[in-house]
Amino acid sequence: MHLLMSKCGRAGAVAAISIVYLGCDVSKPVANSEDFRIAMRPEPGTFANPQTISITASPAAGAFVCWTDNGLAPSSYLARCAEGSASVVVPMGRTVLRAEVRRGDLVGRELEGAYNIATTYPTTSTPVFSAASGIYEDTFSVVLGSGTRGGRVFYTTDGSRPSVSHGVDGIAPASPSTREYVSAIPIASNQVVNAITAMVDRTDSPVAAASYSIRILPPVFSKGSCYFNKPDTLLISSPTGGASIFFTRDGTVPYLSSERYIGPIALDRSQTIRAKAFKSGHWSAVVANTYTLQVDPPVFSLVPGRYLSVRVLTLSSPWPEATIRYTTDGTPATTQSRMYTSAIPLSSSQSISAIVVLGTSTSSRYTAAYTIDPGGIPDLPVVQSVYNATTKSRTVTITCPVQGVNIFYTTDGTSPTAKSLTYTGSFTLAATRTVRAVAIANGVSGGVASQVVTVP
């Protein structure tokens, strides 16, 4: 026998009578003590056949179990109540039971359980990733799309499987690492993104996964390892936008504490430069190049040889901070020789030896012998020519072993004088001519050289 009552209250001591109360719409203080324990057996889950669920209060004496199977709270006026325990038949389909224990004016915590009886729900499609698994050369964001219209995407970024719960209040993450997708996911480090699509009354999709690795590209040097003999600069750039470059000059591996690249690096000494790019906690591979200073000998303003007048010799180097050491007696110049500070007068024959000293680097030695012969007779000029088959002409050059002379010439066979053509550089003859030349210095003329230049 069942006895139905219209409002909440205690049933009397009636033997062999199952009492069910309807219309218990209550709002009472919530209790947490051991006197308000409640259990559902069997526990919520998926079953092949309809189940009879036992909802039991513990202890049962003096307790009422109230429940609903339509999603409403067990405190609603549509809840059903029974003393001590209740048996509820769960039919085919999905049923969510919500139950609580009441003792007098106190109500225990609610217990909820979902039962799926021999129901197969369609499976949602896996989410769609905007970026495939792979190695990327910069940070980026990945967009996730639902594989099923109306589906909600849940994901993790720690490699774990996304977990969601399907309750009367809807779908919600069921693990601390599971998040619902609402906007693009920034990928700034190596990570695995797992995602599922979930919908009400549908089976969650299989897991879709993508593994991303961030690789910062190595820096690019404007020049590779090389020798250099004059001041130069090195430029370093990064193909990865927003990356910082750190470098060292002593060949050691650069770190965040190393020198940061902000502009051209002066190449003014031998050094090995190593550089790495850094962004968002990631380092690129190391790039290293060695730049070796090769100091060239000093530049002499006069070529070696015989001069028919007093001369002044200047020495120079492309390195402003370098010093030049020299001797004038023919002995080899060393780092201890006289320092060059001004032009060297050549009033007599002498041999000049010089080196360039730059820091700890020293150039090779250059020696030039000068014969000073004031009032001497110039040597005979040398006339040479080269035939050009394309233009059918000859290019003529005239030189003199003696330095500092003026050369005059003719092309009609007459004897040259100081009033003849002055030789300033090579010239072209399109027909056969007799070229005659003389060197003059300090008003003194040397011998006349004569050469027939034949043009075929």
Secondary structure, 3 states (H helix, E strand, C coil): CEEEECCCCCCCCCCCCEEEEECCCCCCCECCCHHHEEEEECCCEEECCCEEEEEEEECCCCCEEEEECCCCCCCCCCCEEEECEEEEEECCEEEEEEEEEEECCEECCCEEEEEEECCCCCECCCCEECCCCEEECCCEEECEECCCCCCEEEEECECCCCCEEEECCEEEECCCCCEECCCCEEECCCEEEEEEEECCCCECCCCEEEEEEECCCCCEECCCCEEECCCEEECEECCCCCCEEEEECECCCCCCCCEECCCCEEECCCEEEEEEEEECCEECCCEEEEEEECCCCCEECCCCEEECCCEEECEECCCCCCEEEEECECCCCCCCCEECCCCEEECCCEEEEEEEEECCEECCCEEEEEEECCCCCCCCCEEEEEEECCCCEEEEEEECCEECCEEEEECECCCCCCCCEECCCCEEECCCEEEEEEEEECCEEEEEEEEEECCC
